[in-house]
Structures are given as C-alpha cells and as structure tokens.
C-alpha cells in the first residue's frame, strides 16, 4: 500500500503565481487530485481558483480556512497544496442547506458511482447553520463503514464570503467530499479533555446555532453570571466576549465525554455557537486553560501514534491535523507549544500538515459522524 499524498507544499504569503507553479509541480508528481487550502489572511484570492482549476489536468478543489499548519509552523496567511495519489474521487455540494431530498440524490449518485471507495475527507462551511443536518445526511448516505476526517472552513472575520471553489465557480454554504480507495485504512484520534466548571443549564430557547435563553433567562446574562462565579470576579454581560474562548459549552454524551460547542459571538442577549444546540438539551460550561490544552495535545499525539499500523506507518510521511481555531485564539503566541507537544509524540520523520478549523469532523467510536469544537483530530495510515 502506498501513501495517500504525492506531496504537500507550503508557502507563507504565497501569490497566485506561486499557487499556479505549485499546482503544476504537484501534477508533475502524478497527483490525481489537488486540494488548495488558503489561510484566511492570505493575499491569494479563492476567486482565482476556478480559472486555475479549468486549465489543470486533474481535479482541483480549494477552500479558505482560518489558518494552516505545516511541520511545527502555523500561519494565518499561508497556503497548502495537497497532492493526492489515485484513485481519489470528489464531490462538491454547492448548497448544504438544500432539501434533504436534494442532498440525498447528490450523495446517492456519488455512492452509486464510487461505492467501493472507503475512507473520506470532508471540508464544509463551518459557519453555516446547516452543518449538522448536512453531516447527518452524509452519514445516512455514505454509511457507518467509512472513516471520515474533516474540517469546518471559512473566514471568521468575513463569514458571508465564499469559502469553497472548483473549476465551475466559488461557493459559500458548500462542502467538498473526497474519498480514497478501500486499500487505505485511515487511523483517526480526537481529543479535548476540557473539564466541567458549571451547569447543567436547560436550553429553553434556541434556533440552530444561536442560544437565546438558558433556564428561561437570557443566555448571555446566565453565562456572565456563571463565569463570574467561577472566576470569583464580577464580569458584566458587555465583557463576556473576552472570555468566550476560555469557556465553551459542553453537551454530555453517552460515553460521558462532552461534545463541545464554542461560543464565537454575543448577539444581544443570545450566544452564537459553532454548531447547533437543540432546545431542551442540557449544556455545561467547560473550561480551557493553557495546561489542559497542551496536555491534551500531547496525549492526542501519543494515542494517535499508538494506533498506527506497523505494516503501513513506514510508508506514511504526513500526519493530518485538524485543530480548532479557538484553541489557537485562546493560546495566542503560546499555540506554538501545542504544536510542539503534538510533534514530540509523533514517530520520527513524520510531518504534521493540516488546518486551523471552524469545527472538526470525525467518527465516534460507534461510527456516527460528529461536528466537534475545540478538539484536536489527527489522521493517517
């Protein structure tokens, strides 16, 4: 079995000319599919991708993401070019908010054409309220026997901008799915380890990813009172935006783990989350600290390395990282410590390559696909 990638190229502050050259270089290495990942602060415009893709001899998809990672380096302005060895097949869904019937038709046709393909990657507009219904539809149609790894894409500072492109155009509220051959056995590890510090609270009014009230009180007021009590200082409702990266919500699951929901904005008395939160669900307030995040990063690297199959690990050069942008925003310049903690646990010679995402996607131990927050996800053979 061969590795998944022909090559992965990274450039900080790339130009459109650089991207064209790197795509050509990747094609020359016999890549059968190319994914271009553009950091949200890059000068490369995703609007240039359709013309570039139209003149490239293999399929090219692209997305905008908050940041990219290569080795021990991370960048909000960098660009990654990922070349995939064949066979790889891909599908761009132009509107993940389309009706369930329309999405099923698109996915069923994809499965009918490429039913023998196994593990898959998925990049989806992480700022869309339709993410979780879409992921449920993907699971319904692709089945539980596929291992998936993926990321929420987009630009936090410009949430209405297009974030996905192919040769036919640029899209928002869209998704890319790309499947590998069944000969690949993808290994995936995900971890956050955030402890509970307050709650539970009943979600008494919500619409998709916007929580309006908790325990029948305005959500922002309940949240500010809770973290004031946790921190032992008075934090007004106007000040809570300074603390939202430290205190995400958690929904307890059957395995006692928490499904994390990051708060990304305060809209009046409501809290905007990455991912939906259903009415009548119970949420807890979790706490992220530097020590907790870095220890979880080290543990994720160690546990992932233990999963690698000896027969194939030697052929794997790159370890794929999907790491939540909220972890980097919380840690600031100390985010470098998190990358170092992961890399120190990987087998010698393996290169970390991936993204800072708006939500992370992986299978649960039961097979279902989940949209996660504040989580490190590592993937490889």
Phi, psi and omega in degrees: 000139181262169177290162181286324188257140167285318181191159170229125181248141179232137172221133172271139180055046178291156172256169177300322178298320177298317181297316178301316181294319181290325175296316178299319178297320180292320175299321181294342177266017175071028173295140179258349179203141182231133175243125178255122181247118189249121176298146188296340179258011179290151174279350175288127181266132178296338178295344178278347187292317181306317179293321178294315181296324182295337181254010179259141188282352176235160180300137178233125170242158180214157176211157173259136184221153181307320180199167179234158181230137173214120186063232178259015183251137174234152186207139174270350181245003184276170179226136174250137172245115181252119176260125182256137172285151179281165355274137174227139176232144186228158178219130173256122175265112187287341181212101181286351177269006178295169182297156179303321181296315181295315180297319179298320179299316180296315183288322180293323176294320178297315180294320180298324180279328188231038187297337183275358182277142190256255184303150186218154170252150180217128175239126187222150179301105186287348181262003181276141175288350183265005185303307187290318173301323179294315180298322176297322179290323176299314180298319180300323187262328179275335175093164186275356183270006180253136174269125181244147171220140183190185188212151168275131183250170179133179180241113183301329182277343179222071189295342181265359179288156173295149184225356182222143182212153167216195185292344183267345180156189180243147188220152163242164184058038186236179179208153172240132172239131176225130187249145177257169176296151176297347179290346176268129174251100184282132175254133185226139176226136177227144186201144169222319175061031181279132180276155175280137177236348179200157177111181014274161175236140178275127176281104186264345173206127179204153173224110182055247184259019180243117179265120182266321182216147175235132182051037178066017177240156178307130188300317183295323180292318178297317181296315181295322178295320183295312183285337172297317180293320181295317185273344179075019176224155181283121178240114182285164179299328180290340184262353189291339179299336178286348187242358188293332179287342180270337189229078176281168172275155174226134175253120184288136180253176184299329181273013179073358173285160176257134168273114189276140173233107177290143171266125183249349179197156173249118180250092183065242178265004185252157181242123180268125184248161170270105185102150185284152173230120187281147171299147180073007172274159177259129178240147175247157172263126179257169181230127174256128172234164180301314182298317180297314182296315184288323177296318178297323178297315179297316180296321179298315178298318181293313182292323176297314181300325179290338180279340186298140180277124183305327184290336184242343185301326181295334182273353183265119179266323187250141171253124182278131179243127167243110187234131186295132180300332181293334175293316180293321180294322178291314185284336181062226180297339179282359175302333177303326179295326178293314178299317179298320181297321177292309185300325181292343180262352183278153176301151182302137176090354180274139183250128177282132178216126182179209191222157166262114197249163172259073185101146183238149185234129175200167175283149167280174178293343176271355177107333182296156181263134180238149173259113188254166171228158175050034186239145171266128174238128178243140180221149178179187182282000000 
